[in-house]
Amino acid sequence: MSDVQKKLRERATRLKRALANEQRKFGQINDGAGKRYLVGPLYVLGGELQKALDFYAWYEKEFSDDIGEPIHYSFWALALFTAGDMEKANATLLETMLQNVYLLPTLLGSRPALYDIWHSSNLRHSDYLGEMPPAFVPRLTVEEHSWIEEQLASL
């Protein structure tokens, strides 16, 4: 375990604890800062797959009506893929694509054509990935790359 991974896990744990404390103190979570979108990716980046999966299960229960965030969903799909839960991984990858139609092709290394469509938020624009801190852009393994490519080709 590297020092970087340790710091990422510690940050995820602090954010998760802050969300739990808010829920305990106020009976609900008002997360305008988007902490809920960082915990799962931080655990994945920190090498804590089970903690990431546990958090995503909690997120799904606590924020069932949440619109979500593309990078959050991409790490969720990758965590499910790594865990071998292909049914949920495929569904979450599809949700990732629906969150931002440009994200997955960009992660695969291609510049997708720009669609002349209305985007409901900046999260859905083609330049969204460029606005992300580089540490939060998923680095795909060969297996993950092949899986995403196969899933996109099947649409």
N, C-alpha and C positions, 0 to 999 in steps of 0.2 A: 504494500500500500504506500503510495507516494504522499508527500506532504500536501500536494495540491488536492488529491482525492480526499484526504482527511479534512481539509478546510471546506471542501464542497459538502461533504456529509455533515459537518458541524453546522454549516449555514442552513442546510435543509432542515436539520433538527430544530434549530432556533426558530425558523419560520413556521414550521409545523407546530411547535410549542406556542408560538404567538397566536396562531389561528385557534388552537384548542383553548388557550386562556381567554381569548375574546368570547368564544362560544360559552365557556363556563361562566364568565363574569356577566355577560349581557344576554345570554340565551340565544344568541345568533351571531353570525359573522358578517361584518360589513367590511369587505375587502376591496375597497376602491383602489388600492395600490397594486393589486394583482399578485399578492404573495402566493396564493393558491396555484398560480401557474408556474411558479419557480421550484416548488418542493420536489415534484416528481422528476423533472429534468436534472436537478442537482443531485438527487440520489442516484440516478442512472449514471451521470458523469462521475460520481464518487464511487462507483462500483458496488452499490448496494441495491441489487435488483429486487430482492424481496421487500425491502423497505419502500422502494418505489412502487411496487405492485400493491402493497398494503395501503400506501397513500392514495393511489389512483382509485382503489376500491372505496376508500373513505370519501374522496372527492366526488365520486359518482353518486354516492348516497347523499352527501351533504349539499351538493350543488347540482341536483338532477335537472334543473331547468336552466343551467348556465349555458351561455352561448359558446364558451370555450375560447381557446387561443391556439393558433396553428402549431407553434413550436411545442407547446405543452402536449398537444395531441400526437405530434410526430414522435416524441420521446415515449409516450404511452404506448403507441403502436410498436415501437422498437423493443420496449420492455416485454410486451406480450409475445412478440416474435421470439425473443431470446428465451423466454420461459416455455416456449412450445405451444402456447395457446393460440393456434392458428385461426380458429373461428373468430375470436375476439380481436386478434391482431389485424385480420383482414378488414373487419368492420371498423376498427379504429383508424386504420390507414385510409379507408374510404372517407371517414369523417374528416381526417386531416386534409384530404384532397378537396373536400367540399368547403372547408374553412378557407383555403387559399389554393386556387387551381394552379398557381405558378410554383408553389413551394417544392413539391416532389420532383417535377422535372428539373428544377434548378439544383436540388440536392444530387440528382443523378448526373449533373454536369452539362445539361443542355439549356439553352435559352429558349424557353417556350414562346410561341407566338402570343402577342398581346391580344386579348379578347375585347371586342367592343361591347362591353357589358357594364351595367351599373354595379358598382361595388358598394356594399352597405357600410363598410368601414375601411380604415386604412390597413387593417389586418388582412384584407383581401386583395390588396394591390400587388403588382408584380415586384415593386421595389421593397416590399416588406422585409425580405430576408436580409437585404443590405443594411437595414436599420437595427438588426440584432447584434448584440455583442458577439464577437467571433466564438467565444467559449460556449455559447448556446446554440451554435449551428451544429446539428448532428454530423458526426464523422462516421460514415457508413462502412461497415465491413463488406467484404466481397459477397457474403451470403445475404446481408441486408439489401445491398444494391440489387442483386439478382431478384430477390423477392419483390422489392418495390417495382422494379422494371416489369416483372411478370404480372403483377397486379394492375399496373397502369395499362399494360397491353390488353388486358382482359376486359377493359371497360368499353 
